[in-house]
Structures are given as C-alpha cells and as structure tokens.
C-alpha cells in the first residue's frame, strides 16, 4: 500500500479539518435531530480516523484509495449507530467498526478459488447424500456416500470442506429478547483478542465497579477463555442471561475507563 500519499480518492488529506470536542458534541446533537449538513461535517471531521486505521494495513497489496473508501463506509456506519448516552468516546466505538469493514473487504476480495474438480466431487457427494437419505430414510455415513459415487471418503470430505462459505465471527446465531448471540460467543479461545484489550487497561479498579456475578462472568470469559455456554453452565443461568450481564459489565467498565 502506498505510504505518505497526500491525495486519496480526491481528498487532500493534508487539509482535513480537526474537530474540537465541543464541536463534535454540538455536531452530534444536530445529527441526532436529523441535520444532514452536520452529518457531512462530522464525517469530514473524522476522516483522519480512517487514515490512521488504514495505516495498520500497510502490508496489504490493496490500493490505498479502495481501503480509504471502505474505511469511510465503516466510519459512516459508526456515526449512524453511535449512542452518545453511553459516555464512550466516538473514536473508541468507531475504530473497531472501521477495522471490521476493511477486514471484511480484504476477506471477501481474496477468497480462495475452489477448482472445478473439487466442486464436481462436492456436488456428486451432496446429490448422493440426498438420494440415499430418501432411499433409506436416514442420513448416510461418509463411507456409504463414498461407495455410492466411487470416490475416496478423504477426497469427499476435502471437497465438501472446500465449498463451505466462510462465516464471520459476528454472524448472529440466536436472539433472545433483543440480546443477540454471535458466533464468537460460542468459541473458546485462550488467546481471545478481547482478553488482550482487557489486560492492557487498568482493570482492577474498573472491575471493582461490577457486582459479584458480573465480576465472575468477566473473569471466566476473558481470563479463562470460557464460552458463554460454558459460563452459563458454571453459574447456573441461561446463555442469554450471560450475554446480557456480560454486555452490561463491559459497558460499565468502558464508561469508567473513558470517563
């Protein structure tokens, strides 16, 4: 990616405005009232944020103009979804949104191409599975499918795996009373990136603001790498309740740390 580029997508980055905190608050108040001019000013006043984010992708071979445009989409989404009542800095909320938008673009733009032979094997296996299921009234094993189409079971497994679409960690999989559970909530990862975020902040005082149950949930989730399902079983409540309490606990901690 080009470094030190002054003009990106027709925008002279050396002349971008820098909003003061009072200006940001005033503009956002107008945005919430439906002022489109204020929204445009707020977008322009935060383009430096997009520039700082795309520098993280300097090793990417993507055109800097493309990354800037995608980053701007993330910025606009952040502005449209930001809740100023939470007392969290806009940049704290916007940066992950911009990064996420760029990562989705890079992932979708660099998808691994599946060969025709792999696709043919996968489709034969799927067709055979459907036929055997109808015939025997039960789902066939991989060995039965392999015998039916005359292809090694290892090749079938590889082909079926190759045509699977990648799933985002933020793919919603369940909603209960407005509390959405995502794929990432079901994954146990002792190197969880959120854990890195947690460990690098002044947590001891922030966690003192939590009640006993919230404190336990944060400890299990981000220090012991438990999934929400595992936490629910340990504490004896539903996964939806864990999700709700976790979100509230993180909100309390962020409010304290950004105050």
Backbone as CSV, one residue per row, in Angstrom:
resi,resn,N_x,N_y,N_z,CA_x,CA_y,CA_z,C_x,C_y,C_z
1,UNK,0.837,-1.180,0.000,0.000,0.000,0.000,0.876,1.235,0.000
2,UNK,0.504,2.224,-0.793,1.294,3.440,-0.912,1.343,4.183,0.414
3,UNK,2.521,4.651,0.788,2.703,5.375,2.028,2.906,6.860,1.737
4,UNK,2.468,7.722,2.651,2.687,9.147,2.520,1.898,9.785,1.396
5,UNK,0.849,9.134,0.964,0.041,9.671,-0.127,-0.816,10.809,0.402
6,UNK,-0.721,11.976,-0.257,-1.429,13.165,0.218,-2.865,13.173,-0.264
7,UNK,-3.093,12.865,-1.550,-4.450,12.877,-2.092,-4.971,11.454,-2.238
8,UNK,-6.053,11.173,-1.521,-6.672,9.857,-1.573,-8.134,10.030,-1.955
9,UNK,-8.524,9.367,-3.042,-9.914,9.464,-3.530,-10.322,10.919,-3.758
10,UNK,-9.366,11.729,-4.215,-9.676,13.122,-4.495,-9.695,14.007,-3.265
11,UNK,-9.351,13.446,-2.097,-9.353,14.206,-0.850,-7.918,14.566,-0.471
12,UNK,-7.673,15.843,-0.260,-6.357,16.296,0.171,-6.241,16.049,1.669
13,UNK,-5.558,14.969,2.022,-5.515,14.559,3.427,-4.721,15.512,4.314
14,UNK,-3.894,16.337,3.703,-3.106,17.285,4.494,-3.954,18.468,4.961
15,UNK,-5.152,18.606,4.408,-6.009,19.748,4.742,-7.310,19.316,5.416
16,UNK,-7.339,18.083,5.918,-8.549,17.619,6.590,-8.770,18.387,7.889
17,UNK,-10.007,18.764,8.184,-10.288,19.513,9.415,-10.099,18.644,10.646
18,UNK,-9.820,19.271,11.760,-9.664,18.572,13.033,-10.660,19.178,14.009
19,UNK,-11.676,18.417,14.363,-12.745,18.920,15.220,-12.332,18.926,16.692
20,UNK,-12.738,19.981,17.390,-12.538,20.025,18.834,-13.686,19.269,19.501
21,UNK,-13.493,18.896,20.757,-14.511,18.117,21.460,-15.853,18.833,21.504
22,UNK,-15.819,20.131,21.745,-17.066,20.901,21.803,-17.767,20.895,20.452
23,UNK,-16.989,20.977,19.372,-17.570,20.946,18.030,-18.204,19.585,17.749
24,UNK,-17.528,18.516,18.184,-18.057,17.170,17.971,-19.397,16.990,18.677
25,UNK,-19.458,17.449,19.930,-20.697,17.306,20.698,-21.829,18.099,20.069
26,UNK,-21.509,19.308,19.612,-22.535,20.159,19.006,-23.042,19.572,17.699
27,UNK,-22.111,19.063,16.888,-22.486,18.461,15.609,-23.315,17.202,15.824
28,UNK,-22.925,16.389,16.808,-23.655,15.137,17.008,-25.068,15.390,17.522
29,UNK,-25.218,16.448,18.306,-26.562,16.815,18.763,-27.440,17.158,17.573
30,UNK,-26.851,17.872,16.613,-27.607,18.228,15.405,-27.885,17.002,14.541
31,UNK,-26.927,16.065,14.505,-27.118,14.826,13.732,-28.310,14.052,14.279
32,UNK,-28.395,13.960,15.603,-29.490,13.230,16.237,-30.842,13.869,15.972
33,UNK,-30.813,15.153,15.588,-32.047,15.850,15.236,-32.344,15.757,13.748
34,UNK,-31.475,15.040,13.004,-31.707,14.830,11.578,-31.029,15.832,10.669
35,UNK,-30.056,16.575,11.176,-29.354,17.579,10.376,-28.327,16.894,9.464
36,UNK,-28.610,16.862,8.159,-27.727,16.188,7.203,-26.410,16.940,7.008
37,UNK,-26.452,18.270,7.058,-25.222,19.059,6.908,-24.262,18.770,8.059
38,UNK,-24.815,18.630,9.266,-23.985,18.320,10.435,-23.356,16.938,10.275
39,UNK,-24.121,16.014,9.711,-23.613,14.652,9.490,-22.428,14.685,8.538
40,UNK,-22.529,15.455,7.454,-21.434,15.569,6.496,-20.200,16.187,7.144
41,UNK,-20.410,17.212,7.966,-19.287,17.855,8.655,-18.614,16.882,9.625
42,UNK,-19.443,16.064,10.292,-18.905,15.110,11.265,-18.090,14.032,10.551
43,UNK,-18.580,13.602,9.394,-17.845,12.607,8.605,-16.489,13.182,8.191
44,UNK,-16.525,14.378,7.624,-15.285,15.015,7.156,-14.321,15.254,8.313
45,UNK,-14.876,15.617,9.468,-14.039,15.899,10.633,-13.426,14.662,11.262
46,UNK,-13.860,13.471,10.819,-13.319,12.223,11.374,-12.581,11.383,10.336
47,UNK,-12.312,11.971,9.163,-11.603,11.225,8.121,-10.165,10.909,8.534
48,UNK,-9.617,11.735,9.437,-8.268,11.438,9.933,-8.247,10.102,10.678
49,UNK,-9.392,9.769,11.274,-9.521,8.495,11.979,-9.392,7.344,10.992
50,UNK,-10.015,7.499,9.821,-9.926,6.479,8.774,-8.479,6.339,8.309
51,UNK,-7.806,7.463,8.134,-6.409,7.434,7.696,-5.528,6.683,8.692
52,UNK,-5.761,6.923,9.974,-4.937,6.260,10.992,-5.170,4.752,10.989
53,UNK,-6.418,4.336,10.683,-6.739,2.912,10.663,-6.110,2.213,9.460
54,UNK,-6.191,2.825,8.270,-5.686,2.142,7.079,-4.164,1.995,7.111
55,UNK,-3.486,2.772,7.959,-2.037,2.599,8.107,-1.717,1.235,8.695
56,UNK,-2.679,0.666,9.456,-2.472,-0.657,10.047,-2.425,-1.748,8.974
57,UNK,-2.946,-1.416,7.796,-2.994,-2.390,6.711,-1.947,-2.059,5.643
58,UNK,-0.839,-1.465,6.080,0.219,-1.045,5.159,0.843,-2.215,4.403
59,UNK,0.782,-3.419,4.999,1.367,-4.586,4.332,0.438,-5.165,3.274
60,UNK,-0.775,-4.658,3.219,-1.746,-5.169,2.241,-1.382,-4.687,0.841
61,UNK,-1.689,-5.528,-0.144,-1.415,-5.159,-1.539,-2.569,-4.367,-2.141
62,UNK,-3.627,-4.141,-1.352,-4.793,-3.418,-1.858,-4.466,-1.939,-2.079
63,UNK,-5.162,-1.366,-3.042,-4.996,0.055,-3.355,-5.441,0.897,-2.170
64,UNK,-4.648,1.896,-1.813,-4.946,2.726,-0.646,-6.259,3.476,-0.826
65,UNK,-6.590,3.851,-2.065,-7.856,4.542,-2.315,-9.038,3.634,-1.979
66,UNK,-8.927,2.340,-2.336,-10.003,1.388,-2.046,-10.172,1.215,-0.543
67,UNK,-9.052,1.073,0.163,-9.121,0.898,1.607,-9.718,2.125,2.279
68,UNK,-9.373,3.301,1.759,-9.909,4.545,2.329,-11.428,4.606,2.146
69,UNK,-11.893,4.236,0.964,-13.334,4.254,0.705,-14.070,3.266,1.606
70,UNK,-13.503,2.066,1.758,-14.130,1.063,2.625,-14.115,1.535,4.077
71,UNK,-12.999,2.159,4.475,-12.903,2.694,5.831,-13.948,3.773,6.077
72,UNK,-14.231,4.571,5.049,-15.250,5.615,5.171,-16.638,5.008,5.376
73,UNK,-16.877,3.866,4.753,-18.151,3.173,4.950,-18.279,2.764,6.420
74,UNK,-17.179,2.220,6.980,-17.181,1.844,8.392,-17.410,3.058,9.290
75,UNK,-16.807,4.192,8.921,-16.977,5.434,9.689,-18.436,5.871,9.683
76,UNK,-19.057,5.842,8.506,-20.466,6.249,8.384,-21.369,5.333,9.196
77,UNK,-21.089,4.021,9.156,-21.888,3.073,9.951,-21.743,3.381,11.436
78,UNK,-20.516,3.741,11.845,-20.272,4.063,13.254,-21.055,5.304,13.665
79,UNK,-21.073,6.313,12.806,-21.809,7.548,13.099,-23.299,7.263,13.211
80,UNK,-23.814,6.454,12.303,-25.253,6.166,12.274,-25.710,5.288,13.439
81,UNK,-24.775,4.544,14.047,-25.152,3.617,15.117,-24.639,4.027,16.493
82,UNK,-23.899,5.125,16.560,-23.281,5.533,17.824,-24.329,6.032,18.818
83,UNK,-24.209,5.597,20.061,-25.103,6.021,21.136,-24.325,6.930,22.077
84,UNK,-24.544,8.221,21.966,-23.782,9.194,22.759,-24.117,9.120,24.246
85,UNK,-25.235,8.482,24.599,-25.638,8.420,26.007,-24.766,7.475,26.825
86,UNK,-23.968,6.636,26.161,-23.128,5.672,26.869,-21.837,6.293,27.403
87,UNK,-21.588,7.551,27.068,-20.386,8.266,27.531,-19.088,7.572,27.117
88,UNK,-19.091,6.987,25.929,-17.895,6.382,25.357,-17.404,7.295,24.238
89,UNK,-16.101,7.484,24.144,-15.563,8.337,23.082,-15.939,7.766,21.722
90,UNK,-16.263,8.646,20.789,-16.666,8.186,19.463,-15.558,7.377,18.811
91,UNK,-14.317,7.810,18.963,-13.199,7.099,18.330,-13.076,5.672,18.879
92,UNK,-13.360,5.480,20.175,-13.307,4.157,20.785,-14.309,3.217,20.125
93,UNK,-15.468,3.780,19.783,-16.521,2.987,19.137,-16.246,2.805,17.649
94,UNK,-15.740,3.870,17.000,-15.616,3.867,15.547,-14.459,3.024,15.019
95,UNK,-13.336,3.024,15.707,-12.151,2.317,15.197,-12.427,0.832,14.929
96,UNK,-13.034,0.074,15.876,-13.336,-1.333,15.576,-14.291,-1.496,14.399
97,UNK,-15.220,-0.551,14.238,-16.162,-0.609,13.119,-15.426,-0.439,11.794
98,UNK,-14.487,0.513,11.751,-13.722,0.774,10.527,-12.821,-0.417,10.208
99,UNK,-12.141,-0.929,11.233,-11.264,-2.092,11.050,-12.067,-3.288,10.548
100,UNK,-13.230,-3.512,11.149,-14.069,-4.637,10.750,-14.506,-4.544,9.304
101,UNK,-14.862,-3.340,8.871,-15.312,-3.143,7.488,-14.172,-3.441,6.515
102,UNK,-12.958,-2.986,6.848,-11.805,-3.215,5.983,-11.450,-4.702,5.949
103,UNK,-11.494,-5.358,7.099,-11.165,-6.788,7.147,-12.167,-7.610,6.343
104,UNK,-13.446,-7.238,6.413,-14.449,-7.946,5.606,-14.160,-7.783,4.127
105,UNK,-13.759,-6.562,3.744,-13.435,-6.296,2.340,-12.241,-7.140,1.901
106,UNK,-11.192,-7.178,2.719,-9.996,-7.943,2.376,-10.304,-9.430,2.299
107,UNK,-11.138,-9.915,3.224,-11.508,-11.335,3.218,-12.309,-11.678,1.965
108,UNK,-13.328,-10.860,1.663,-14.191,-11.144,0.512,-13.472,-10.946,-0.809
109,UNK,-12.487,-10.042,-0.806,-11.776,-9.732,-2.040,-10.636,-10.705,-2.322
110,UNK,-10.356,-11.552,-1.336,-9.246,-12.500,-1.507,-9.699,-13.926,-1.213
111,UNK,-10.918,-14.222,-1.600,-11.455,-15.567,-1.354,-10.651,-16.621,-2.104
112,UNK,-10.459,-17.769,-1.473,-9.746,-18.870,-2.118,-10.636,-19.464,-3.201
113,UNK,-10.118,-19.579,-4.397,-10.899,-20.126,-5.501,-10.878,-21.657,-5.439
114,UNK,-12.062,-22.247,-5.549,-12.196,-23.702,-5.500,-12.179,-24.244,-6.922
115,UNK,-11.351,-25.250,-7.173,-11.233,-25.812,-8.516,-12.525,-26.489,-8.947
116,UNK,-12.698,-26.623,-10.278,-13.893,-27.253,-10.833,-14.003,-28.712,-10.383
117,UNK,-12.876,-29.425,-10.327,-12.912,-30.837,-9.940,-13.390,-31.011,-8.502
118,UNK,-12.950,-30.109,-7.602,-13.392,-30.172,-6.218,-14.888,-29.910,-6.121
119,UNK,-15.354,-28.916,-6.884,-16.784,-28.600,-6.875,-17.596,-29.792,-7.378
120,UNK,-17.116,-30.435,-8.464,-17.829,-31.594,-9.025,-17.932,-32.719,-8.003
121,UNK,-16.826,-32.973,-7.298,-16.831,-34.023,-6.277,-17.826,-33.693,-5.165
122,UNK,-17.808,-32.417,-4.732,-18.705,-31.995,-3.657,-20.170,-32.127,-4.074
123,UNK,-20.481,-31.707,-5.303,-21.873,-31.762,-5.766,-22.349,-33.212,-5.939
124,UNK,-21.452,-34.094,-6.393,-21.804,-35.522,-6.511,-22.116,-36.094,-5.137
125,UNK,-21.311,-35.705,-4.159,-21.497,-36.200,-2.798,-22.818,-35.711,-2.213
126,UNK,-23.121,-34.448,-2.451,-24.368,-33.871,-1.936,-25.579,-34.552,-2.579
127,UNK,-25.489,-34.776,-3.904,-26.587,-35.424,-4.632,-26.777,-36.858,-4.128
128,UNK,-25.665,-37.565,-3.932,-25.729,-38.942,-3.445,-26.297,-38.994,-2.027
129,UNK,-25.920,-38.041,-1.201,-26.427,-37.987,0.171,-27.941,-37.821,0.183
130,UNK,-28.449,-36.936,-0.683,-29.898,-36.707,-0.747,-30.627,-37.963,-1.212
131,UNK,-30.069,-38.636,-2.229,-30.707,-39.854,-2.744,-30.723,-40.970,-1.704
132,UNK,-29.595,-41.149,-1.023,-29.501,-42.205,-0.006,-30.411,-41.915,1.189
133,UNK,-30.540,-40.647,1.507,-31.420,-40.266,2.615,-32.872,-40.592,2.294
134,UNK,-33.283,-40.275,1.060,-34.655,-40.584,0.636,-34.886,-42.103,0.578
135,UNK,-33.874,-42.817,0.091,-33.998,-44.263,-0.091,-34.033,-45.012,1.238
136,UNK,-33.155,-44.646,2.161,-33.008,-45.387,3.416,-33.672,-44.718,4.621
137,UNK,-34.222,-43.523,4.384,-34.907,-42.767,5.445,-33.997,-42.443,6.626
138,UNK,-32.731,-42.328,6.347,-31.758,-41.890,7.360,-30.547,-41.303,6.651
139,UNK,-29.836,-40.448,7.369,-28.677,-39.794,6.762,-27.536,-40.789,6.598
140,UNK,-26.957,-40.868,5.397,-25.887,-41.841,5.153,-24.563,-41.421,5.788
141,UNK,-23.698,-42.391,6.032,-22.361,-42.101,6.529,-21.482,-41.692,5.360
142,UNK,-20.324,-41.148,5.655,-19.403,-40.741,4.599,-18.912,-41.961,3.820
143,UNK,-18.800,-43.102,4.499,-18.387,-44.333,3.817,-19.441,-44.778,2.802
144,UNK,-20.714,-44.639,3.163,-21.793,-45.017,2.261,-21.834,-44.105,1.042
145,UNK,-21.595,-42.823,1.276,-21.560,-41.876,0.155,-20.394,-42.189,-0.768
146,UNK,-19.236,-42.508,-0.170,-18.044,-42.833,-0.953,-18.281,-44.067,-1.820
147,UNK,-18.943,-45.078,-1.247,-19.232,-46.304,-2.003,-20.227,-46.031,-3.128
148,UNK,-21.163,-45.141,-2.884,-22.199,-44.824,-3.873,-21.627,-44.155,-5.115
149,UNK,-20.670,-43.217,-4.929,-20.143,-42.455,-6.081,-18.750,-42.915,-6.508
150,UNK,-18.162,-43.876,-5.767,-16.864,-44.410,-6.162,-15.710,-43.450,-5.998
151,UNK,-15.780,-42.615,-4.970,-14.703,-41.646,-4.688,-14.252,-41.840,-3.247
152,UNK,-12.951,-41.737,-3.009,-12.403,-41.940,-1.664,-13.040,-40.968,-0.672
153,UNK,-13.317,-41.473,0.532,-14.001,-40.638,1.526,-13.171,-39.403,1.897
154,UNK,-11.830,-39.553,1.875,-10.967,-38.409,2.192,-11.156,-37.289,1.173
155,UNK,-11.286,-37.668,-0.109,-11.485,-36.679,-1.168,-12.847,-35.995,-1.035
156,UNK,-13.845,-36.755,-0.600,-15.186,-36.192,-0.413,-15.190,-35.163,0.714
157,UNK,-14.576,-35.527,1.840,-14.509,-34.610,2.989,-13.787,-33.322,2.601
158,UNK,-12.677,-33.470,1.870,-11.901,-32.304,1.447,-12.714,-31.411,0.517
159,UNK,-13.443,-32.026,-0.420,-14.235,-31.266,-1.389,-15.386,-30.532,-0.713
160,UNK,-16.072,-31.223,0.205,-17.188,-30.586,0.906,-16.717,-29.424,1.768
161,UNK,-15.560,-29.596,2.379,-14.998,-28.533,3.206,-14.603,-27.330,2.354
162,UNK,-14.123,-27.587,1.137,-13.631,-26.513,0.268,-14.733,-25.582,-0.214
163,UNK,-15.968,-26.113,-0.351,-17.046,-25.267,-0.879,-17.830,-24.553,0.209
164,UNK,-17.444,-24.780,1.474,-18.148,-24.096,2.547,-17.801,-22.624,2.536
165,UNK,-18.799,-21.789,2.708,-18.570,-20.346,2.761,-18.023,-19.968,4.122
166,UNK,-17.026,-19.072,4.184,-16.504,-18.639,5.483,-17.572,-17.889,6.258
167,UNK,-17.593,-18.079,7.572,-18.589,-17.406,8.408,-17.909,-16.356,9.277
168,UNK,-18.515,-15.188,9.352,-17.986,-14.124,10.185,-18.159,-14.465,11.658
169,UNK,-17.196,-14.065,12.483,-17.322,-14.259,13.922,-18.484,-13.456,14.484
170,UNK,-18.909,-12.439,13.712,-20.016,-11.598,14.162,-21.345,-12.022,13.542
171,UNK,-21.384,-13.244,12.981,-22.630,-13.777,12.419,-23.602,-14.073,13.558
172,UNK,-24.786,-13.431,13.564,-25.749,-13.705,14.634,-26.321,-15.111,14.507
173,UNK,-26.409,-15.835,15.618,-26.937,-17.193,15.555,-28.156,-17.396,16.448
174,UNK,-28.422,-16.451,17.354,-29.565,-16.607,18.244,-29.898,-15.262,18.865
175,UNK,-31.181,-14.975,18.998,-31.619,-13.734,19.626,-32.673,-14.048,20.664
176,UNK,-32.493,-13.498,21.859,-33.460,-13.729,22.927,-33.763,-12.396,23.602
177,UNK,-34.937,-11.870,23.330,-35.324,-10.605,23.957,-34.433,-9.444,23.586
178,UNK,-33.913,-9.460,22.361,-33.078,-8.350,21.906,-31.604,-8.539,22.156
179,UNK,-31.222,-9.576,22.920,-29.807,-9.852,23.191,-29.309,-10.891,22.199
180,UNK,-28.534,-10.436,21.225,-28.080,-11.319,20.151,-26.808,-12.049,20.551
181,UNK,-26.767,-13.358,20.269,-25.568,-14.158,20.476,-24.884,-14.344,19.140
182,UNK,-23.571,-14.172,19.104,-22.813,-14.258,17.871,-21.924,-15.500,17.863
183,UNK,-21.398,-15.840,16.679,-20.523,-16.997,16.546,-19.365,-16.907,17.537
184,UNK,-18.769,-15.712,17.660,-17.607,-15.542,18.538,-17.939,-15.863,20.003
185,UNK,-19.247,-15.742,20.381,-19.639,-16.051,21.745,-19.609,-17.541,22.026
186,UNK,-19.568,-18.359,20.972,-19.578,-19.808,21.123,-18.179,-20.413,21.031
187,UNK,-17.177,-19.564,20.843,-15.823,-20.054,20.609,-14.950,-19.833,21.836
188,UNK,-14.302,-20.895,22.285,-13.366,-20.782,23.387,-11.980,-20.532,22.825
189,UNK,-11.368,-19.420,23.225,-10.064,-19.047,22.674,-9.243,-18.378,23.757
190,UNK,-8.237,-19.081,24.242,-7.440,-18.543,25.325,-6.558,-17.385,24.869
191,UNK,-6.499,-17.146,23.558,-5.764,-16.001,23.032,-6.751,-14.970,22.498
192,UNK,-7.952,-14.959,23.089,-9.016,-14.068,22.672,-8.509,-12.634,22.585
193,UNK,-8.804,-11.962,21.471,-8.339,-10.591,21.287,-8.950,-9.659,22.316
194,UNK,-10.181,-9.973,22.781,-10.787,-9.142,23.791,-9.994,-9.256,25.091
195,UNK,-9.402,-10.425,25.312,-8.601,-10.597,26.517,-7.407,-9.648,26.463
196,UNK,-6.817,-9.497,25.272,-5.690,-8.576,25.112,-6.128,-7.164,25.449
197,UNK,-7.330,-6.815,24.972,-7.856,-5.480,25.261,-8.024,-5.297,26.762
198,UNK,-8.577,-6.335,27.418,-8.839,-6.253,28.845,-7.558,-6.122,29.642
199,UNK,-6.559,-6.943,29.313,-5.329,-6.991,30.103,-4.500,-5.719,29.997
200,UNK,-4.689,-4.946,28.941,-3.886,-3.748,28.747,-4.564,-2.498,29.290
201,UNK,-5.622,-2.636,30.024,-6.295,-1.489,30.631,-6.179,-1.608,32.156
202,UNK,-6.475,-0.515,32.821,-6.417,-0.534,34.287,-7.656,-1.231,34.807
203,UNK,-7.586,-2.562,34.817,-8.789,-3.351,35.076,-9.184,-3.463,36.533
204,UNK,-8.214,-3.478,37.403,-8.533,-3.765,38.803,-9.594,-2.815,39.345
205,UNK,-9.422,-1.516,39.066,-10.389,-0.541,39.567,-11.695,-0.615,38.796
206,UNK,-11.598,-0.860,37.475,-12.811,-0.939,36.659,-13.677,-2.116,37.089
207,UNK,-13.038,-3.249,37.404,-13.796,-4.437,37.783,-14.407,-4.318,39.172
208,UNK,-13.903,-3.372,39.972,-14.485,-3.141,41.285,-15.874,-2.524,41.175
209,UNK,-16.173,-1.975,39.980,-17.490,-1.363,39.739,-18.554,-2.409,39.425
210,UNK,-18.152,-3.665,39.266,-19.086,-4.717,38.901,-19.631,-5.424,40.142
211,UNK,-20.837,-5.986,40.003,-21.330,-6.791,41.119,-20.659,-8.169,41.043
212,UNK,-20.905,-9.011,42.022,-20.193,-10.289,42.150,-20.385,-11.180,40.928
213,UNK,-21.616,-11.260,40.412,-21.895,-12.144,39.278,-21.230,-11.619,38.006
214,UNK,-21.314,-10.309,37.764,-20.682,-9.728,36.577,-19.169,-9.914,36.631
215,UNK,-18.603,-9.740,37.822,-17.157,-9.920,38.011,-16.756,-11.351,37.646
216,UNK,-17.562,-12.314,38.072,-17.263,-13.721,37.788,-17.360,-14.012,36.294
217,UNK,-18.364,-13.436,35.641,-18.544,-13.664,34.206,-17.374,-13.112,33.416
218,UNK,-16.938,-11.895,33.722,-15.806,-11.281,33.015,-14.542,-12.101,33.234
219,UNK,-14.344,-12.584,34.448,-13.163,-13.398,34.750,-13.161,-14.694,33.948
220,UNK,-14.309,-15.375,33.931,-14.408,-16.638,33.203,-14.276,-16.436,31.700
221,UNK,-14.890,-15.373,31.176,-14.894,-15.149,29.732,-13.537,-14.690,29.208
222,UNK,-12.933,-13.705,29.854,-11.759,-13.064,29.277,-10.425,-13.415,29.938
223,UNK,-10.465,-14.074,31.075,-9.221,-14.507,31.699,-9.038,-16.025,31.615
224,UNK,-10.160,-16.743,31.564,-10.075,-18.197,31.461,-10.507,-18.718,30.099
225,UNK,-10.957,-17.812,29.209,-11.279,-18.193,27.842,-12.501,-19.074,27.686
226,UNK,-13.450,-18.987,28.626,-14.652,-19.817,28.535,-15.639,-19.240,27.520
227,UNK,-16.426,-20.119,26.895,-17.508,-19.655,26.033,-18.676,-19.241,26.920
228,UNK,-19.635,-18.518,26.318,-20.804,-18.119,27.090,-21.595,-19.340,27.562
229,UNK,-21.640,-20.379,26.745,-22.341,-21.599,27.142,-21.681,-22.228,28.368
230,UNK,-20.346,-22.265,28.365,-19.623,-22.840,29.498,-19.839,-22.014,30.768
231,UNK,-19.835,-20.685,30.613,-20.061,-19.801,31.757,-21.465,-20.020,32.314
232,UNK,-22.435,-20.168,31.418,-23.823,-20.384,31.833,-23.945,-21.652,32.668
233,UNK,-23.249,-22.709,32.253,-23.304,-23.975,32.986,-22.643,-23.850,34.352
234,UNK,-21.538,-23.114,34.421,-20.814,-22.949,35.685,-21.644,-22.156,36.686
235,UNK,-22.264,-21.065,36.209,-23.001,-20.174,37.105,-24.422,-20.673,37.371
236,UNK,-24.975,-21.389,36.382,-26.322,-21.910,36.555,-27.414,-20.984,36.066
237,UNK,-27.122,-20.227,34.995,-28.124,-19.358,34.381,-28.122,-19.623,32.886
238,UNK,-29.037,-18.984,32.148,-29.108,-19.212,30.711,-27.995,-18.463,29.984
239,UNK,-27.698,-18.916,28.762,-26.672,-18.264,27.956,-27.083,-16.838,27.611
240,UNK,-28.377,-16.630,27.378,-28.868,-15.286,27.068,-28.628,-14.344,28.238
241,UNK,-28.807,-14.852,29.471,-28.549,-14.032,30.658,-27.065,-13.702,30.779
242,UNK,-26.221,-14.676,30.456,-24.773,-14.432,30.480,-24.422,-13.319,29.492
243,UNK,-24.986,-13.409,28.289,-24.727,-12.405,27.263,-25.146,-11.016,27.738
244,UNK,-26.338,-10.945,28.359,-26.865,-9.664,28.832,-25.976,-9.085,29.929
245,UNK,-25.607,-9.922,30.888,-24.766,-9.462,32.002,-23.370,-9.083,31.528
246,UNK,-22.836,-9.844,30.564,-21.503,-9.553,30.028,-21.485,-8.196,29.342
247,UNK,-22.494,-7.947,28.508,-22.565,-6.663,27.800,-22.678,-5.494,28.780
248,UNK,-23.490,-5.680,29.818,-23.645,-4.623,30.815,-22.343,-4.384,31.568
249,UNK,-21.644,-5.475,31.916,-20.382,-5.357,32.644,-19.332,-4.622,31.814
250,UNK,-19.226,-4.977,30.539,-18.263,-4.308,29.661,-18.617,-2.839,29.490
251,UNK,-19.925,-2.556,29.438,-20.354,-1.161,29.294,-19.972,-0.355,30.535
252,UNK,-20.171,-0.945,31.716,-19.807,-0.274,32.966,-18.306,-0.002,33.008
253,UNK,-17.524,-0.996,32.614,-16.067,-0.856,32.645,-15.584,0.189,31.653
254,UNK,-16.166,0.176,30.447,-15.768,1.153,29.433,-16.131,2.571,29.876
255,UNK,-17.312,2.716,30.466,-17.720,4.041,30.956,-16.746,4.554,31.992
256,UNK,-16.296,3.671,32.885,-15.344,4.072,33.918,-13.995,4.440,33.304
257,UNK,-13.530,3.611,32.370,-12.194,3.797,31.796,-12.111,4.972,30.832
258,UNK,-13.258,5.390,30.266,-13.236,6.513,29.325,-13.770,7.809,29.935
259,UNK,-14.106,7.750,31.226,-14.652,8.944,31.894,-13.584,10.015,32.033
